[in-house]
Amino acid sequence: MTATLILAGGSAICWLLYLYPYLLYPLALRVLSKSPIRAAPTDCSVSLLFCAYNEIDCLPGKIENLRQLRRARPDLQILAYDDGSTDGTSELLGSVPDVITTIRGPGRTGKAAGMKQLVRHAQGDILVFTDADVELQPDSIDRLLPYYGDADVGGVCCSVKMLSAVPSSTSRTGSLYWSWDDRIQRLESATGNVMGASGAMFSVRRELYPEFPDTVQDDFTVSMSVIFNGKRLIKATDVIAFTTSVSKSDEELRRKVRIGARAYHTHRFLRPQLGRMSSRDRFKYFSHKFLRWFGGLFVLLGALFGLAAVASRSISAAALLLLVTVLAVGLSIQVERGYFGKLGQIGLATFATLFGVMQGMRGRTVATWARANSR
């Protein structure tokens, strides 16, 4: 009986650790003291930066969106880095010098290297980073700048709305994840600092842009440098960017593996500075980032401990439970709609992230990227 209770307790703890970042952490944020933002008018200049690699399909819409941004704010500097594109992206970017100043790289160097090149040419007090397949509200810059009227604010994360070009279980689950993560960032911002920004769109004061190797996640590294420099990294709910979710499961899984590997590699690079953060921010980082990376391990251990607890009482019941679990997992991966389909995609993403993190722990990282075809 004692062994059964120990195994069942171990299972419960593992499942609790898996669910904690998504369910219990937001509740914990609600009870922390709040840190209001003192927005005020400011006359800061702005540079908008993005990197592109074989983005010919989405660039016409992007260019029109940039024209809208320039009409709303004629002094906006827009810089693009072409990372050795072979599909006409470079030529299309170069055809609109009235909108975009294009810098061409020597070949595939990756987004981090490209962004560093753009920052060297940027003239704005505020650097706005975005992606080639992301479109912004025309008045985004005007909505963004008042947050920098608060001298304590060093960086601003925007709200990202995920659209589905091709509805699928993968795209619906991706949209659900982004929506839930957006809510957590809002709670983090209300209590001080957000734990890192999405590369879809965020901004920092130019003087806070750090030095870093080309192999790390540039968006996370740059946004966290705001916190390391004693400034606030906040969430702006009224500054909105739109992007398209990946609709094919295999592409999304490869993306999760790549992100997981780079995330852990970046964590190792930033570890000395992470350790010097305030206790509140260390708590947020551990809850929001670190525990999520190992969600697949908690699921696996929770299932094994639970199965062992049942087996300690009845081998036949454990065998039946294992069979039902295998069938349920297989069905959830195959089903495209409903809760089963979403659970299957969540499970695959959880283990893909863990696999990537394990690769990162072995020293692997990824510097270059390619746009998913199903966006």
N, C-alpha and C positions, 0 to 999 in steps of 0.2 A: 504493500500500500504506500509506504514511504517513497519508494522508487518511482511509483506512478505519479505521485504528487510533485516530486522534484522534476520529472520530465515534463509534466503538464505545465508547471510553473515556468520552466525554461522556454517552452513553446509560447506561452502567453507573453513573456518578456520580449521575445524576438518579434512577435507580431506587433507588439506595442511600439517597439523601436522602428518598425517599418512604417506604421501609421502615424507616428508622432509628428513628423515634419508637415504632414498634410492636415491633420485634425487637431492635435493638442497644441502644437506650436502657435497657430493663429489665436487660440484661446489665451495662451500665455502672453502674447503681444497685447491683447486687449486690456490686461491689468497693469501694464507698465505705464509709468508717467509719460505724459504727452509733451512734445516739443513743437510749439507752433512756429510757422514760417511767417516772417515779416516782409512780404512782397512789397515792392515799391518800383516806381518808374526808373529806368536806367538807360543810358545812351551807349551801351557797349556795342562794339562792332562784332560781326559774326562771320565765320567761315564755315561752310558746309562741305564735308569730305566724304567720299565713298570710293570703294575699290570695285573693279569689275573684271570678270574673267568669263568670256563666252556668254554674254548676257544679251545677245542680239534680240531675243524674243521679247524681253521685258523693257528694253531701253526706250522704244518710242513713247510708251506711257510714262516712263521715268522722266524723259526730257520735257514732255509737256507739263508734268507736275513741277519740274524745276522752273519752267517759265512762269508758272503761276506764283511760285514763291518769290521770284525776282520781281514780278509785277507788284506784289504786295510789299516788297522791300528791295528797292533798286540797288542799294549798296551791299547786298548780300554777295559775298565771294563764294563761288562754287568750284571746287577742285575735284577731279576724278583721276584715279590711277588705273591704267590698263595693265593687267598682269600677264602680258604675253598672249592675248586673245587671238584666236585663229578663225573666228566666224564672222568677222566684219565689225565687231564691237569697237575696236580702236578707230576704224574709219568713221563710224557713226558718231562717236564721241567727238572726234576732231572736226566734224561737219557743222558743229554749233558753237564756234568760239565766242559768240555773243552771249552764250549762257554758261558754258563750261570751259574751264582751263584744264586741259588734259595733260597728264604726265605719263609717259610711257616707260615701263620698266624694261630691263634687259632680257626678260624671259620670266619663267615662273619663279617668283620669289615669295609669294604668299601675302596674305592680307596685312599681317603685322608689319612686314617690311614696307608694304605699299603705303599704309597709313603714316608711318614715320616719314616717308618721303613727302607726303602731302602736308604734314604738320610743318615741315621746314619751309614750305612755300606759303603757308597760311598767314594772313595778316590780322585776322579778327581777334578781339579780346576773348570771345567765346568760341570754342570749337564744337561743332555739331557733327557727330559721326552717324552715318546711316549705311544702308546696304543698297546695292543696285536694283534689287527687286522690291524695294519698299517705297511707298508713296506717302507723302505727308500732307496734312491739312494745309491749304494755302496760307492760313494765318498762323501757322505753327510758330514761327520765329517771334511774332508779336506776342503770342501767348507765353512763350518761353522766357523772354527777357526779364519780365518783372520779378521772377524768382531770384534773379541775380542782383536785384536791388537789396536783398538781404545779404549783408557782408559775410555772414557765417556759411552761406551756401556756396559750395565749390563745384558741385555737379548736379545735374538734373536728369533723371530717367523719364522717358515718356511712357505713355500707355500704348500697348501694341494690340491691335485688333486683327485677329486671324481670319482670313477669308478662305473658302474652299473652292478651288477651280473645278475639281472633280470630287463630288461627295463620296466618301468611303469611310470605313471604320477607322482607318489610320488618320485621315484628316479630321474626323469628328473628335477622336481622342486627343489629337494634337491641339485642337482649338479649346477643348475642355481643360487641358493642362495649362495652356497660356492664360486662360481666364482665371483659373484658380491661383496661379503664381502671381498674376497681376494683383489679386486681392491681398495676398500675403505681403507684396511689396508696399501696398498702400498702408498696411498696418505697421510695417517696419519704418516707413517714412514718418508716420505720425509719432513714433516713439524715438526718433533720432535719425538713424542711417539705414538706407537700403543696402543689402548685401550684394552689391554688384549690379551692373546694368546689362540689358540686352543690346546686342550690336545692331538691332533693327533701327534704333535711334536713341542716342543719349548725348549729353553735352557736358563739357568741363571748362573751367577757366584755363586759358592757354598756359599760364605759368605753372599749373599743376601737372602738366603732361610729363610722365616719367621716362626714364631710360629703361629698356627691357630687351631681352633677346627676341629674335624673330619666331621662336618656337612656342611661345606662350600664347594664351588667349588675350589678344590685345584689348578687347572690349572690357573684360573683367579686370585686367591689370590696370588699365587706365582709369576706370571708374573707381576701383578700390584705392588708387593713389590719392583720391580726394580725401578719404577717411584717414589715410596714413599721414596726411599733411594737416590734420586737425580741422578740416572743413566738413560740412554736411553734404552727404549724398542723398537727395530726396527724390520723391516721386511726384510728377505733375500729371494729374488725372485729366487735365484739359488740353494737354499736348498729345495728339494722337497720330500714330503711324499705322499704315495698313500693309499687310503682307499676306502671302498665300501659303497655306499649309501644304506639306508634302502629303500626297494621296496614296503612294505606293509603300507597302510595308517594308520591302527590302531596302529601299532608299532611306527610309526613316531609321531603320536599324543601323545601317552603315553610318548615318549621321550621328546617332547616339553613341556608337562606339568611338567615333572620331572625337566627339565632344568630351566623352568620359576620359579618354587618354590625355587630351590637352588640359582638361580641368585639373587632373591630379598633377600633371607636370607643372602647371601654373601654381598650384598649391605649394609644391615643394620650393619653387622659386620665391614665393611670397611669404613663406613660413616665418622668417625672422620678424617681418613687419606685422604679420597677423598676431604674433605673440605679444606685441606691444600695444594692441588695441585695448580699449576699455573693456571691463568685464561684461558690460551689456552687449557690446559688439561681438565679443568672442562667443557669447551665448547665442547670438543671432547667427553667426557664421556656422557654428557647430550644428545648430538646428536646421538651418535652411540649406546649407551646402553639404557639409561633411556626411551627415547621416543619410542623405538621399543617395549619395554615391554608392553606399553599401546596402541599399534596400534589397537587392537581389540576394545577398548573403543572409540577411535577416529572414527573408521569405523561405529560403532553402533550409536554414536551421530550424525555423519555426515549424515547418512541415515535418522535418525529420524527428524533432523532439516530440511532436504531437503523435506521429505514427508509432514511435517507440513507446509512448505512454499507453496507447491502445494495445500494442503488442504485449506489454507487460501484464495485461489483464486477459487478452484473448488473441492468439495468433490468427485465427480465422477471421475475426473482426478486423484486424489490422490488414490482412490480405484483401478483404472486401473494400476497406477504405482506400487502400492503395489503388485498386482497380478503378474505383469510382473517380478518384482524383485524376488518374491518367486519362480516363475517358473525358472528364470535364475539361481538362487542360487542352487536349487535342481538339475538342469541339469548339472551345472558345477561340482557338487560333484560326479555325476554318470559317467560323461564322462571321459574316460581314455586318450584321445589324444587331441592334438591341444591346442589352447589358452584357451578354456573353461576349459579343464582339469587342466591346470596349474593354472588358476585363482581359481578354486575350492580348489586345494591343498594349495595355498597361503592363502586363506581365512581360511581354517581349521587350518593351522599352526599358523596363527595370533591369532585366538581365543583360541587355545590350550595354547599358550604362556601366554595370558592374564589370563586364568584360573589358570595356574600354579603360576603366580605372585600373584594373589589374595589369593591362598593358602599360599604362602610365607608371605604375609602380615598378615595372621592369625596365623603365627608361624610354619607352616608345612615346613619340609625340608626332604631330602632323602640322606642317607649316602651310601647305597649299590646300585649296578647296576647289570644288566644282559644284555648280548649281544643280540641284535635283531636277530631273527632267519632268517630274510630275507636279511641279509647282504651277 
